[in-house]
Amino acid sequence: MRFPFLSDGWFTKVDELIAAAGDLQIPAAMMAVEVNVTVVASEGETKLFLKNGLFTRGHQDGASTSLTLAADLARKIFVDGDAPAGVQGFLMGEIKVDGDLAKLVAMQTVEPSEPQKALTRRIAEITA
């Protein structure tokens, strides 16, 4: 079964996939980043928090960096694993960044682990 990106059903299934994935071998540069992410869509905003290389719902106090981007671009980056779309989106002004850009840039230069890539593929398979 496939779920709309960022829907309650999607979050539930993604949480199940993460729990089943085991050790994701997340690189240290990704583990060091804490980012509040606001995804904007026609139906409203979805707030996410990136910590230890994984997303949870909501924002957290104390995050050194905040991103705001459109849902279609968020899907390309986070579900399709299209890192160049993120760089292009930033350069085109489609991603608003507030705070510590250095850690975010460092994270972008790191290759995801094979278990992370496998998890991303499974998330893409369940995303409508």
C-alpha positions in Angstrom: 0.0 0.0 0.0 1.2 3.5 -0.9 0.6 6.6 1.2 0.6 10.3 0.3 3.9 12.0 1.2 3.8 13.4 4.8 0.3 12.0 5.6 -0.4 10.4 8.9 -0.4 6.9 7.2 3.0 7.7 5.6 4.6 8.7 8.9 3.3 5.6 10.5 4.7 3.4 7.8 8.0 5.2 7.7 8.3 4.7 11.5 7.7 1.0 11.0 10.4 0.8 8.2 12.9 2.7 10.4 12.3 0.3 13.3 12.7 -2.7 11.0 15.8 -1.4 9.3 18.2 -2.0 12.3 21.5 -0.2 12.3 21.5 2.4 9.6 25.2 3.1 9.9 24.5 6.9 9.7 27.7 8.9 9.0 29.0 11.1 11.8 28.5 14.3 9.8 24.8 13.4 9.4 24.5 12.5 13.1 25.8 16.0 14.1 23.1 17.9 12.4 19.9 19.1 14.1 17.5 20.9 11.7 13.9 22.1 12.0 12.3 21.7 8.6 9.1 23.3 7.4 7.5 21.7 4.3 5.0 24.0 2.6 2.2 22.6 0.5 -1.2 23.9 -0.7 -2.9 22.1 2.2 -0.6 23.7 4.8 2.7 23.3 6.5 4.3 20.2 8.0 7.0 20.6 10.6 9.8 18.1 10.9 12.9 17.8 13.0 16.1 16.1 11.7 18.3 14.6 14.3 20.7 11.7 14.2 20.0 11.4 10.5 16.3 10.7 11.0 13.1 12.8 10.8 10.5 13.1 13.5 7.3 15.2 13.4 7.4 18.7 14.9 10.1 21.3 15.6 12.5 21.2 18.5 13.8 24.2 20.5 17.5 24.8 20.2 18.0 23.6 16.6 20.8 25.6 15.1 19.4 25.5 11.6 15.9 25.8 10.0 14.9 25.1 6.5 11.7 26.0 4.6 10.9 24.4 1.3 8.0 23.3 -0.9 6.6 19.8 -0.6 7.6 18.7 -4.1 11.2 19.7 -3.5 11.2 18.0 -0.1 9.9 14.8 -1.7 12.7 14.9 -4.3 15.4 15.3 -1.7 14.1 13.1 1.2 12.1 10.4 -0.6 13.7 10.2 -4.0 17.2 10.7 -2.6 18.0 13.4 -5.1 20.7 15.4 -3.3 21.5 17.5 -6.4 17.9 18.8 -6.4 18.5 20.1 -2.9 21.7 22.0 -4.0 19.9 23.4 -7.0 16.9 24.4 -4.9 19.2 26.2 -2.5 21.0 28.0 -5.3 17.7 29.0 -6.9 16.3 30.4 -3.7 13.7 27.6 -3.3 15.1 26.6 0.1 15.2 29.2 2.8 17.9 28.5 5.4 18.2 30.2 8.8 21.0 29.6 11.2 24.1 27.4 10.9 24.6 26.6 7.3 28.0 25.0 7.8 26.8 21.8 9.4 24.1 21.5 6.7 26.7 21.8 3.9 28.9 19.3 5.6 26.1 16.8 5.8 25.4 17.3 2.0 29.0 16.2 1.2 28.7 12.8 2.9 27.5 9.7 1.1 24.6 7.9 2.8 25.4 4.4 4.1 24.1 1.4 2.2 21.5 0.7 4.9 20.3 4.4 4.6 20.0 4.0 0.8 18.0 0.8 1.2 15.7 2.5 3.7 15.2 5.4 1.3 14.3 3.0 -1.5 11.7 1.3 0.8 10.3 4.7 1.7 10.0 5.6 -1.9 8.1 2.4 -2.6 5.4 3.2 -0.1 5.1 6.9 -1.1 2.2 7.7 -3.4 
